[in-house]
Amino acid sequence: MRRISRRVVLFPVLAAMLLFSVTDSTPAQVGVTTLPGTLPDGATYLIEVPANWNGTLFLYSHGYVTPGSANPAEDVGDPFTRFFMLSSGYALAGSSYATTGWAIQQALPDQIAVLEQFKKMVGRPKRTIAWGHSLGGIITAGLIQRNPESFDAALPMCGVLSGGVATWNTALDSEFAFKTLLAPGSGLQVVNIANPIANLDIAEVALAEAQATPEGQARIALVGALADLPGWFTPLSPEPVPTDFAGQEANQFLWDSQVDFPFVFAFRAELEARAQGNVSWNTGVDYRRQLDRSIGRDQVRALYQQAGLDLDADLKTLNDTARISADPEAVHYLENNIIFDGRIHIPVLTLHTTGDGLVVVENESAYKQIVDEAGNGELLRRTFVSRAGHCAFTPAETIAAVETLVARLDTGRWKNVDASDLNNAATALGPAFNLYVTTQGAVVPTPPAYIEFEPRPYLRPFDQLTADCRSGFFCGNPFLEFNQH
């Protein structure tokens, strides 16, 4: 395929065939050279170069891999986008990372090692663009912060851009509220998790019991509000109206039970093992104030009133319950893996769904805040898709973002970054790319859904400026009181 001006439009049936016939590691396009290999630390890598390579390399960072799961090298997020990128002359590369889990410590050097392999095996790219999904989004932002000379632009998608410390502190706020209000005396561990599987079982049982009563549902909403959990779960469903508080809570229950609880009550143990201690704290946090700043404030108040519960009493219970302190060396590990300083030197375009309940859209506010404080706001542009789900983008939406970023490199100016421009660009790609693949494997024609959107501030940010404050340097950070330990 060629760029937007000269495209071959595929019918949806061919798009479905592509989905099941193309994998990230098996070339299905004529003229594509595939170069797999293994790095010294055991990570595998995958490089794909089309015959019409235009000199631009996209280095892909994949998302979180559950500990113990298969961990192949990946160089693109989906087969449709792969087809477009290679047909348009872009080279693709990426590694598996040497370990699974919160593998940022391994991913950052592994991805740079892939770049060196590319130079040896293919040649030096004219331009290198970092991109990635989810954990790969935080890795993408980490790569350009640690290795600014190696990249020309970056596209973090659905990225954990609040950084590691803020992410796990926010998770702790929800865990703490859940245990305190819905699972007291259950043996549930919120930090220093000894048996992840058993711990998750305790949480899931308590969650199911809570969902069976109006009182429990109200408290589930409060738990979600402390992490700005959206009330929208299924990607192709309509978003609940702002006053459908019960519908929002039902969706939050799905986020907790199907997605978030495994991370906060089980996978946290993998990170604690890496960091050799507890990485999170909630000392100094005023949960009443946190709720007041949350997107779920009105929902929580309404559900508490309907259930006949005393919200003030529950907030007092949270604020009066003994707090959790972090292990300083473990926090230092998580700061290294990774928090952000905002010192970007290249164009960065981010992409996020508004209804993401695993990596909430407010992560984009945290990243913008530190980039602006560093004086680099002109280099950053954020784009948003109105859809539920984590990384729930269509190939057309992804490609439109790619071409917007490439145009910024070509012209030196940001152009056509408005939602209407992005939707027009995505629509022009035709039905082969304007589709969504459900978890059941169904290929559903889906129009682009870019939207003009301004996310609320991240509830408990922690960036390099905050870390400097904690170390005794003056910075005047208004959120410092939430971040001491």
PAKE-172898 format. One line per 3 residues: number of its first residue (from 1); for each residue x, y, z of C-alpha. Coordinates in Angstrom, 2 decimals. Layout:
BEGIN
NUM> X/Y/Z  ... $
% end
This chain:
BEGIN
1> 0.00/0.00/0.00  1.01/3.61/-0.54  0.51/6.69/1.62 $
4> -2.86/8.52/1.87  -2.68/10.05/-1.60  -2.59/6.65/-3.35 $
7> -4.22/3.87/-1.35  -5.48/0.44/-2.23  -8.81/-0.02/-0.46 $
10> -9.41/-3.55/0.82  -12.87/-4.94/1.50  -13.73/-5.99/5.05 $
13> -13.61/-9.69/4.13  -9.99/-9.28/3.05  -9.33/-7.40/6.28 $
16> -10.68/-10.38/8.20  -8.41/-12.69/6.22  -5.46/-10.49/7.11 $
19> -6.28/-10.74/10.79  -6.07/-14.52/10.84  -3.28/-14.98/8.28 $
22> -0.77/-12.39/9.43  1.13/-12.58/12.70  3.76/-10.26/14.07 $
25> 6.48/-12.82/13.38  5.39/-14.25/10.01  5.80/-12.09/6.90 $
28> 2.88/-12.24/4.48  3.93/-9.42/2.18  6.13/-9.74/-0.85 $
31> 9.51/-8.10/-0.50  9.61/-7.93/3.30  12.88/-9.09/4.84 $
34> 12.42/-10.56/8.32  15.39/-10.61/10.68  14.75/-12.37/14.00 $
37> 17.42/-12.86/16.62  18.41/-13.04/20.27  20.14/-10.41/22.42 $
40> 22.90/-11.31/24.91  20.49/-11.17/27.87  18.14/-13.68/26.24 $
43> 15.57/-11.24/24.90  14.50/-11.98/21.35  14.02/-9.33/18.70 $
46> 12.19/-8.97/15.42  13.15/-6.67/12.55  11.10/-6.30/9.36 $
49> 12.29/-4.23/6.41  10.26/-3.74/3.20  11.95/-3.67/-0.20 $
52> 10.81/-0.05/-0.60  12.19/1.07/2.77  11.93/4.84/3.04 $
55> 14.65/5.18/5.68  12.30/5.55/8.67  12.32/2.94/11.45 $
58> 9.53/2.51/13.99  10.75/0.87/17.22  7.79/-0.78/18.94 $
61> 7.57/-1.38/22.70  4.95/-3.96/23.65  2.75/-3.93/26.73 $
64> 2.73/-5.81/30.01  3.19/-9.58/29.77  1.78/-11.56/32.68 $
67> 4.58/-13.33/34.57  4.97/-16.84/33.24  3.23/-16.17/29.93 $
70> 4.73/-16.53/26.47  6.93/-13.57/25.62  7.66/-13.33/21.89 $
73> 9.28/-10.34/20.23  6.77/-7.87/18.80  7.35/-5.04/16.35 $
76> 3.81/-3.67/15.86  0.49/-3.64/17.68  -1.81/-5.36/15.17 $
79> -1.59/-7.07/11.75  -3.62/-4.42/9.92  -1.31/-1.62/11.03 $
82> 1.66/-3.87/10.22  0.38/-4.32/6.67  0.00/-0.57/6.21 $
85> 3.37/0.34/7.73  5.40/-2.16/5.71  3.51/-1.40/2.49 $
88> 4.16/2.30/3.04  7.92/1.74/3.26  8.45/1.87/7.02 $
91> 10.75/-0.60/8.75  9.58/-2.17/12.02  11.54/-3.49/14.97 $
94> 11.05/-4.50/18.58  12.17/-6.89/21.31  10.49/-9.24/23.76 $
97> 12.40/-7.78/26.77  14.44/-10.22/28.81  11.74/-10.68/31.46 $
100> 7.98/-10.42/31.83  6.02/-8.31/34.30  7.05/-4.73/35.13 $
103> 10.06/-5.20/32.84  11.06/-1.58/32.32  14.55/-2.17/33.75 $
106> 15.18/-4.73/30.99  13.10/-3.12/28.25  14.99/0.17/28.06 $
109> 18.42/-1.34/27.30  16.92/-4.17/25.23  15.17/-1.73/22.91 $
112> 18.36/0.28/22.43  20.18/-2.97/21.71  17.65/-3.67/18.95 $
115> 18.48/-0.31/17.39  22.15/-1.28/17.36  21.29/-4.60/15.75 $
118> 19.28/-2.79/13.10  22.24/-0.55/12.26  24.50/-3.58/11.91 $
121> 22.11/-5.70/9.88  20.26/-3.10/7.79  21.95/0.27/8.13 $
124> 21.51/3.51/9.99  17.94/4.84/9.70  17.38/8.38/8.52 $
127> 14.76/8.71/11.24  13.79/6.57/14.21  10.38/6.86/15.85 $
130> 9.58/5.20/19.18  6.05/3.93/19.70  4.29/1.46/21.96 $
133> 1.13/0.47/23.82  0.32/0.48/27.56  3.49/-0.50/29.47 $
136> 5.09/0.02/26.07  3.85/3.60/26.26  5.78/4.28/29.47 $
139> 8.77/2.50/27.91  8.47/4.69/24.82  8.49/7.83/26.97 $
142> 11.37/6.38/28.99  13.41/5.65/25.86  13.26/9.22/24.60 $
145> 14.07/10.55/28.08  17.06/8.26/28.63  18.31/8.17/25.02 $
148> 17.24/11.43/23.37  19.96/11.20/20.72  18.54/7.93/19.39 $
151> 15.07/9.13/18.39  13.42/11.72/16.18  9.83/11.43/17.44 $
154> 7.63/9.34/19.72  4.07/7.99/19.82  3.14/6.60/23.27 $
157> -0.31/4.98/23.03  -2.53/4.31/26.06  0.68/4.83/28.00 $
160> 1.37/4.78/31.73  2.56/8.37/31.44  2.03/9.31/35.08 $
163> 5.13/7.17/35.72  5.64/4.14/37.88  5.43/5.70/41.33 $
166> 2.18/7.58/40.69  0.60/4.55/39.05  1.22/2.21/41.94 $
169> 0.40/4.85/44.58  -2.96/5.37/42.91  -3.50/1.62/42.84 $
172> -2.75/1.52/46.55  -5.42/4.14/47.24  -8.05/1.89/45.67 $
175> -6.68/-1.26/47.33  -6.62/0.46/50.72  -10.21/1.68/50.41 $
178> -11.40/-1.72/49.20  -9.83/-3.64/52.05  -10.85/-1.09/54.69 $
181> -14.50/-0.81/53.66  -15.28/-4.14/51.97  -12.78/-6.74/53.17 $
184> -11.71/-5.93/56.74  -10.41/-8.92/58.62  -10.25/-10.99/55.43 $
187> -6.49/-11.38/55.37  -6.33/-9.45/52.10  -2.85/-7.97/51.54 $
190> -2.53/-4.65/49.75  1.29/-4.60/49.83  3.99/-7.17/50.58 $
193> 1.81/-9.78/48.91  2.99/-13.25/49.87  0.67/-15.43/47.76 $
196> -0.64/-13.54/44.70  -3.15/-16.18/43.58  -4.69/-16.64/47.02 $
199> -4.70/-12.88/47.57  -6.56/-12.27/44.33  -9.09/-14.95/45.25 $
202> -9.85/-13.16/48.53  -10.33/-9.87/46.68  -12.56/-11.36/43.99 $
205> -14.83/-13.07/46.54  -15.22/-9.84/48.53  -15.89/-7.91/45.32 $
208> -18.62/-10.31/44.18  -20.28/-10.17/47.60  -20.21/-6.38/47.57 $
211> -21.74/-6.19/44.11  -24.77/-8.09/45.37  -25.98/-5.21/47.59 $
214> -26.66/-1.47/47.08  -24.31/-0.70/49.97  -21.53/-2.72/48.39 $
217> -22.08/-1.11/45.00  -21.78/2.36/46.52  -18.50/1.41/48.14 $
220> -17.21/-0.14/44.91  -17.91/3.22/43.27  -15.92/4.97/45.99 $
223> -13.02/2.57/45.50  -13.10/3.33/41.79  -13.39/7.07/42.30 $
226> -10.11/7.16/44.20  -8.41/6.03/40.98  -10.66/7.96/38.55 $
229> -12.00/4.66/37.22  -14.35/5.35/34.29  -17.90/3.98/34.25 $
232> -17.59/2.62/30.71  -16.25/-0.85/29.96  -17.23/-2.43/26.64 $
235> -15.45/-0.79/23.67  -18.27/-0.74/21.11  -21.03/0.05/23.59 $
238> -22.50/3.55/24.05  -21.12/5.47/26.99  -23.56/5.62/29.92 $
241> -25.14/9.04/30.29  -23.62/11.18/33.07  -26.53/10.50/35.44 $
244> -26.63/6.71/34.91  -24.74/6.12/38.12  -25.87/2.51/38.49 $
247> -24.79/1.69/34.95  -21.42/3.31/35.56  -20.92/1.26/38.72 $
250> -21.79/-1.96/36.89  -19.05/-1.15/34.40  -16.61/-0.32/37.19 $
253> -17.32/-3.73/38.69  -16.35/-5.27/35.34  -13.12/-3.28/35.23 $
256> -12.24/-4.42/38.74  -13.18/-8.07/38.37  -11.85/-8.65/34.85 $
259> -8.88/-6.29/34.53  -7.69/-4.22/37.46  -7.81/-6.54/40.47 $
262> -5.30/-9.02/38.99  -2.81/-6.15/38.69  -3.32/-4.55/42.09 $
265> -3.84/-7.67/44.20  -1.61/-10.18/42.37  0.83/-8.74/39.84 $
268> 1.95/-6.11/42.37  3.90/-8.97/43.99  6.09/-9.29/40.89 $
271> 7.04/-5.62/41.13  7.69/-5.89/44.88  10.05/-8.78/44.19 $
274> 11.91/-6.69/41.64  12.11/-3.68/43.93  12.81/-5.83/47.01 $
277> 10.13/-4.12/49.01  6.93/-2.12/49.01  6.97/0.66/46.40 $
280> 3.81/2.51/47.50  2.54/4.63/50.38  -0.57/6.55/51.41 $
283> 0.75/8.48/54.39  -0.54/12.04/54.28  -3.36/11.33/51.84 $
286> -6.70/12.98/52.62  -9.27/10.68/51.02  -12.05/13.20/51.48 $
289> -10.11/15.67/49.37  -9.21/13.00/46.85  -12.88/12.19/46.33 $
292> -13.70/15.88/45.89  -11.17/16.01/43.03  -12.31/12.76/41.42 $
295> -14.36/12.35/38.26  -16.57/9.95/40.26  -17.54/12.39/43.00 $
298> -21.17/12.89/41.97  -21.68/9.20/41.26  -20.39/8.18/44.68 $
301> -22.54/10.71/46.52  -25.66/9.63/44.62  -25.10/5.89/45.18 $
304> -24.36/6.40/48.87  -27.57/8.38/49.25  -29.61/5.74/47.42 $
307> -28.13/3.00/49.60  -28.76/4.93/52.81  -25.06/4.93/53.66 $
310> -23.14/7.65/55.46  -20.39/8.77/53.06  -18.82/11.05/55.65 $
313> -18.50/8.12/58.04  -16.74/5.97/55.43  -14.37/8.78/54.50 $
316> -13.60/9.31/58.17  -12.90/5.58/58.51  -10.46/5.76/55.60 $
319> -8.72/8.82/56.98  -8.50/7.34/60.49  -7.21/3.91/59.44 $
322> -3.50/3.22/59.95  -1.55/4.15/56.84  1.04/2.29/54.79 $
325> 4.63/3.44/54.38  6.92/2.49/51.53  10.42/1.04/51.57 $
328> 12.70/3.90/50.45  14.99/1.70/48.36  12.00/0.10/46.65 $
331> 10.65/3.55/45.81  14.06/4.45/44.40  13.86/1.38/42.15 $
334> 10.48/2.47/40.85  11.68/6.03/40.32  14.39/4.60/38.08 $
337> 11.82/2.43/36.30  10.49/5.09/35.66  9.31/8.63/36.40 $
340> 9.43/11.59/34.01  11.20/14.93/34.01  9.45/16.53/31.02 $
343> 12.72/17.21/29.20  11.62/16.10/25.76  13.60/17.35/22.78 $
346> 11.61/15.80/19.93  7.96/15.83/18.85  5.75/13.58/20.98 $
349> 2.19/12.67/20.04  0.12/10.67/22.52  -3.05/8.65/21.93 $
352> -5.55/7.51/24.57  -9.14/6.30/24.81  -11.33/8.32/27.14 $
355> -12.84/5.19/28.74  -9.65/3.38/29.71  -10.02/1.72/33.10 $
358> -6.57/0.11/33.31  -4.43/3.12/32.40  -6.84/5.98/33.03 $
361> -6.87/8.89/30.61  -5.75/11.26/33.38  -2.25/9.83/32.83 $
364> -2.12/12.27/29.93  -2.62/15.18/32.33  0.26/14.04/34.51 $
367> 2.62/13.87/31.53  1.52/17.22/30.14  2.00/18.82/33.54 $
370> 5.67/17.88/33.83  6.39/18.59/30.13  4.86/22.06/30.52 $
373> 6.80/22.67/33.73  9.99/21.82/31.84  9.06/24.37/29.17 $
376> 8.57/21.85/26.37  4.84/22.04/25.80  5.19/23.00/22.14 $
379> 6.72/19.61/21.38  3.78/17.68/22.88  0.37/17.05/21.36 $
382> -2.29/14.76/22.85  -5.08/13.00/20.98  -8.11/11.18/22.35 $
385> -10.53/8.57/21.06  -14.04/8.41/22.54  -14.28/4.72/23.31 $
388> -14.17/2.38/26.30  -11.36/-0.10/26.65  -7.63/-0.19/27.14 $
391> -5.71/0.53/23.93  -9.02/0.07/22.07  -7.99/1.82/18.86 $
394> -8.89/0.91/15.32  -5.99/0.46/12.88  -7.23/3.56/11.05 $
397> -7.02/5.66/14.22  -3.50/4.40/14.85  -2.40/5.08/11.28 $
400> -3.88/8.58/11.35  -1.78/9.31/14.44  1.33/7.87/12.77 $
403> 0.89/10.05/9.71  0.25/13.14/11.83  3.54/12.55/13.63 $
406> 5.42/11.88/10.40  3.99/15.11/8.94  5.32/16.97/11.99 $
409> 8.79/15.66/11.19  8.44/16.44/7.49  7.21/20.02/7.94 $
412> 8.60/21.06/11.33  5.09/22.12/12.38  2.10/20.45/13.98 $
415> -0.69/20.24/11.40  -4.07/18.52/11.36  -4.01/17.42/14.99 $
418> -7.63/18.42/15.61  -10.11/15.60/16.12  -11.95/16.43/12.90 $
421> -8.72/16.27/10.88  -7.75/12.96/12.43  -11.21/11.51/11.82 $
424> -11.06/12.61/8.19  -7.63/11.03/7.76  -8.78/7.79/9.36 $
427> -11.97/7.67/7.29  -9.96/8.13/4.09  -8.16/4.86/4.80 $
430> -11.32/2.97/3.92  -13.09/-0.06/5.42  -9.98/-2.25/5.55 $
433> -8.63/-0.23/8.49  -11.77/1.28/10.03  -12.60/-1.81/12.04 $
436> -12.38/-3.14/15.55  -11.52/-6.70/16.53  -13.47/-7.83/19.60 $
439> -12.11/-10.14/22.26  -14.14/-12.91/20.62  -12.31/-12.30/17.33 $
442> -15.20/-10.64/15.48  -14.18/-7.95/12.98  -16.64/-5.06/13.34 $
445> -16.73/-2.07/10.96  -16.04/0.90/13.24  -15.88/4.60/12.30 $
448> -13.08/6.73/13.78  -13.94/8.37/17.09  -11.35/11.06/17.72 $
451> -12.71/13.70/20.05  -11.62/17.06/21.45  -11.11/16.26/25.11 $
454> -9.39/17.66/28.18  -8.78/15.06/30.92  -9.00/16.06/34.55 $
457> -5.79/16.37/36.60  -4.20/13.11/37.74  -5.24/12.49/41.34 $
460> -1.85/11.71/42.87  1.00/12.68/40.52  4.63/11.88/41.15 $
463> 7.28/13.06/38.69  10.92/14.10/38.85  9.96/17.47/40.28 $
466> 8.09/15.73/43.09  11.03/13.43/43.70  13.36/16.44/43.94 $
469> 11.00/18.05/46.46  11.02/14.87/48.52  14.81/15.01/48.49 $
472> 14.79/18.51/49.94  14.90/20.71/46.83  12.40/23.58/46.61 $
475> 9.84/23.28/43.84  6.51/24.50/45.13  4.61/21.45/43.90 $
478> 0.98/21.83/45.08  0.53/18.06/45.22  3.54/17.43/47.46 $
481> 1.37/16.78/50.51  -0.03/13.70/48.78  3.36/12.30/47.89 $
484> 5.41/12.22/51.07  6.32/8.91/52.65 $
% end
